[in-house]
Amino acid sequence: GNTDLVKCSTMWSYPGSMTKNRIVDYPGEETFDGAIRYGMGDDCPYDKLANANIAILGNGAFAVENVRTCCEHGCNKVYLVTRRKNLACPLV
């Protein structure tokens, strides 16, 4: 399939439900020079988000909510990477 290259300094993954955490090993993690976080158990150091480029993997409400959280903590740019085109957004 098609591939795109996105440069980021931090990657968050939200692969599972709140009841069962699921760790996904992505190809290239061992050579990635940034931080990889899974958004479980208060895993993210929010003080390091300022001026960072963030890639969030996921399409659920928790992933979308963390786009806002990254923006609130002064990140430079957020990429929301999903498998589907539908987007789960909170009501405004």
DRENDO-1510 file (C-alpha; in Angstrom, 1 decimal, always signed):
<recs>
REC; n; res; u; v; w
REC; 1; GLY; +0.0; +0.0; +0.0 .
REC; 2; ASN; +0.9; +3.7; +0.1 .
REC; 3; THR; +3.2; +4.9; +2.8 .
REC; 4; ASP; +3.8; +8.5; +4.1 .
REC; 5; LEU; +6.8; +9.7; +6.2 .
REC; 6; VAL; +5.8; +12.0; +9.1 .
REC; 7; LYS; +8.7; +13.5; +11.2 .
REC; 8; CYS; +7.8; +13.7; +14.9 .
REC; 9; SER; +9.5; +13.9; +18.2 .
REC; 10; THR; +7.0; +11.9; +20.2 .
REC; 11; MET; +4.6; +9.1; +19.2 .
REC; 12; TRP; +1.5; +8.2; +21.3 .
REC; 13; SER; -0.4; +5.0; +20.7 .
REC; 14; TYR; -3.9; +4.3; +22.0 .
REC; 15; PRO; -4.5; +0.7; +20.8 .
REC; 16; GLY; -6.7; -0.8; +23.5 .
REC; 17; SER; -9.6; -0.3; +25.7 .
REC; 18; MET; -9.5; +0.9; +29.3 .
REC; 19; THR; -10.1; -2.7; +30.6 .
REC; 20; LYS; -7.2; -4.4; +28.7 .
REC; 21; ASN; -4.1; -2.6; +27.7 .
REC; 22; ARG; -2.5; -3.8; +24.5 .
REC; 23; ILE; +1.1; -3.0; +23.6 .
REC; 24; VAL; +1.8; -2.9; +19.9 .
REC; 25; ASP; +5.4; -3.3; +18.6 .
REC; 26; TYR; +5.7; -1.1; +15.5 .
REC; 27; PRO; +8.5; -1.7; +12.9 .
REC; 28; GLY; +11.3; +0.8; +13.5 .
REC; 29; GLU; +10.7; +1.5; +17.2 .
REC; 30; GLU; +14.2; +0.5; +18.0 .
REC; 31; THR; +15.7; +3.2; +15.7 .
REC; 32; PHE; +13.1; +5.9; +16.5 .
REC; 33; ASP; +15.0; +8.8; +18.1 .
REC; 34; GLY; +12.0; +10.2; +20.0 .
REC; 35; ALA; +9.7; +9.1; +22.8 .
REC; 36; ILE; +7.1; +6.4; +22.4 .
REC; 37; ARG; +4.2; +6.5; +24.9 .
REC; 38; TYR; +1.1; +4.3; +25.2 .
REC; 39; GLY; -1.2; +6.7; +27.1 .
REC; 40; MET; -1.8; +4.2; +30.0 .
REC; 41; GLY; -1.2; +4.7; +33.7 .
REC; 42; ASP; -0.2; +8.4; +33.4 .
REC; 43; ASP; +2.6; +7.4; +31.0 .
REC; 44; CYS; +3.1; +10.8; +29.3 .
REC; 45; PRO; +5.4; +13.5; +30.7 .
REC; 46; TYR; +3.2; +16.5; +29.8 .
REC; 47; ASP; +6.0; +18.9; +30.6 .
REC; 48; LYS; +7.9; +17.7; +27.6 .
REC; 49; LEU; +5.2; +18.5; +25.0 .
REC; 50; ALA; +6.1; +22.1; +24.5 .
REC; 51; ASN; +7.4; +22.8; +20.9 .
REC; 52; ALA; +7.2; +19.1; +20.1 .
REC; 53; ASN; +5.8; +17.5; +16.9 .
REC; 54; ILE; +3.4; +14.7; +18.1 .
REC; 55; ALA; +1.9; +11.7; +16.2 .
REC; 56; ILE; -1.1; +10.1; +18.0 .
REC; 57; LEU; -2.0; +6.7; +16.7 .
REC; 58; GLY; -5.7; +6.0; +17.3 .
REC; 59; ASN; -9.2; +7.0; +16.3 .
REC; 60; GLY; -11.2; +6.8; +19.6 .
REC; 61; ALA; -12.3; +9.5; +21.8 .
REC; 62; PHE; -9.3; +9.2; +24.1 .
REC; 63; ALA; -6.9; +9.8; +21.2 .
REC; 64; VAL; -8.9; +12.8; +20.0 .
REC; 65; GLU; -9.0; +14.2; +23.5 .
REC; 66; ASN; -5.2; +14.0; +23.7 .
REC; 67; VAL; -4.9; +16.1; +20.5 .
REC; 68; ARG; -6.4; +18.9; +22.6 .
REC; 69; THR; -4.2; +18.1; +25.6 .
REC; 70; CYS; -1.1; +18.3; +23.4 .
REC; 71; CYS; -2.2; +21.7; +22.1 .
REC; 72; GLU; -2.9; +22.9; +25.6 .
REC; 73; HIS; +0.6; +22.0; +26.6 .
REC; 74; GLY; +2.2; +24.0; +23.8 .
REC; 75; CYS; +3.1; +21.4; +21.2 .
REC; 76; ASN; +4.2; +22.6; +17.8 .
REC; 77; LYS; +2.0; +20.2; +15.7 .
REC; 78; VAL; -0.2; +17.1; +16.2 .
REC; 79; TYR; -0.8; +14.4; +13.6 .
REC; 80; LEU; -3.7; +12.1; +14.3 .
REC; 81; VAL; -2.9; +8.8; +12.5 .
REC; 82; THR; -5.9; +6.5; +11.9 .
REC; 83; ARG; -6.9; +3.5; +9.8 .
REC; 84; ARG; -10.3; +4.8; +9.1 .
REC; 85; LYS; -11.7; +8.1; +7.8 .
REC; 86; ASN; -14.4; +8.4; +10.4 .
REC; 87; LEU; -13.4; +10.6; +13.4 .
REC; 88; ALA; -14.8; +10.3; +16.9 .
REC; 89; CYS; -15.1; +13.8; +18.3 .
REC; 90; PRO; -16.6; +15.2; +21.5 .
REC; 91; LEU; -19.7; +17.3; +21.2 .
REC; 92; VAL; -19.0; +21.0; +21.3 .
</recs>
